[in-house]
Amino acid sequence: MSNNTDLETSTSPITTPSNDDKNIATITHLAGAVFSFIPPLMVWMLKKDDSEYIATQAKEALNFQISILVAHFVACVLTWVLIGFLLFPIIWLLNIVLCVIAAISTSKGENYRYPLSLRLLN
């Protein structure tokens, strides 16, 4: 019978992000709501090596904004059958509300994961 003491457990210490990291992540989520995928992409490309927290949150915001773009494309296609006109305000509202929730969470230093988001970047 083996015991659990033989198992190696490598748990990294939980580090809280700095105030600068929290602010950058918060602005990334809010800017994504206004300027689409460009701000999260820029932040991820420029800061991914500086902070794991910023890299994670920028990837999350980028994945969500790409998902919003896909939803807009689907709504454009569905406009031909008059359903797309109903989807545009729903997509817009969903984008604003979830980005604000993400910004509030990251301002507290929490990791936020968007629901209903395609995970294209890992």
C-alpha positions in Angstrom: 0.0 0.0 0.0 1.4 3.4 -1.0 0.8 6.5 1.0 0.3 10.0 -0.3 3.6 11.3 1.1 5.4 9.8 -1.9 3.5 12.1 -4.3 5.2 15.3 -5.2 2.9 18.2 -4.9 4.1 21.4 -6.6 1.8 24.1 -5.6 2.9 27.6 -6.5 2.4 30.2 -3.9 -0.6 32.4 -4.5 0.5 35.9 -5.3 -1.8 38.8 -5.3 -1.4 41.1 -8.3 0.1 44.5 -7.8 -2.1 47.6 -8.1 -0.6 48.4 -11.5 -1.5 44.9 -12.7 -5.0 45.3 -11.4 -5.4 48.7 -13.1 -4.1 47.4 -16.4 -6.4 44.4 -16.4 -9.4 46.6 -15.5 -8.7 49.1 -18.3 -8.1 46.2 -20.7 -11.6 44.8 -20.0 -13.3 48.2 -20.2 -11.4 49.2 -23.4 -12.5 46.0 -25.0 -16.1 47.0 -24.6 -15.5 50.2 -26.5 -12.7 49.4 -29.0 -13.3 45.6 -29.5 -10.4 43.3 -29.7 -7.6 45.9 -30.3 -6.9 46.9 -26.7 -6.8 43.3 -25.3 -4.5 42.3 -28.2 -2.1 45.2 -27.6 -2.0 44.6 -23.8 -1.5 40.9 -24.3 1.3 41.3 -26.8 3.1 44.0 -24.8 2.6 42.7 -21.2 2.4 39.0 -21.5 6.0 38.5 -20.3 5.7 41.0 -17.5 2.9 39.6 -15.4 1.0 36.3 -15.5 -2.1 38.0 -14.1 -2.1 40.6 -17.0 -1.4 37.9 -19.6 -4.3 35.8 -18.3 -6.8 38.6 -18.1 -5.8 40.1 -21.5 -6.2 36.6 -23.1 -9.6 36.3 -21.5 -10.7 39.7 -22.7 -9.3 39.0 -26.2 -11.2 35.6 -26.4 -14.4 37.3 -25.3 -14.1 40.1 -27.8 -13.4 37.6 -30.6 -16.5 35.8 -29.5 -18.5 39.1 -29.7 -17.2 39.6 -33.2 -18.3 36.1 -34.2 -21.7 36.8 -32.7 -21.9 40.1 -34.7 -21.1 38.2 -37.9 -23.8 35.6 -37.1 -26.3 38.4 -36.4 -25.3 40.0 -39.8 -26.0 36.8 -41.6 -29.3 36.4 -39.7 -30.4 39.9 -40.7 -31.5 38.4 -44.0 -34.2 36.5 -42.2 -34.9 39.5 -39.9 -33.7 37.8 -36.7 -30.4 39.6 -36.7 -32.0 42.9 -35.9 -33.1 41.5 -32.6 -29.7 40.1 -31.8 -27.6 43.3 -32.2 -28.9 45.0 -29.1 -28.7 41.8 -27.1 -25.0 41.3 -28.1 -24.2 44.9 -27.4 -25.8 44.8 -23.9 -24.1 41.5 -23.1 -20.8 42.9 -24.1 -21.2 46.0 -22.0 -22.5 44.2 -18.9 -19.9 41.4 -18.9 -17.0 43.8 -19.5 -18.1 45.9 -16.6 -18.4 42.8 -14.4 -15.0 41.7 -15.5 -13.5 45.1 -14.8 -15.0 45.1 -11.3 -13.6 41.7 -10.6 -10.1 42.5 -11.8 -10.0 45.7 -9.9 -10.3 43.5 -6.8 -7.5 41.3 -8.0 -9.7 38.3 -8.9 -9.3 36.2 -12.0 -12.4 36.6 -14.2 -13.6 34.1 -16.8 -16.2 35.2 -19.2 -19.2 32.9 -19.7 -20.2 32.1 -23.2 -16.8 32.8 -24.6 -14.8 30.9 -27.1 -11.4 29.8 -25.7 -9.3 30.4 -28.8 -6.1 31.4 -27.0 -4.9 29.2 -24.2 
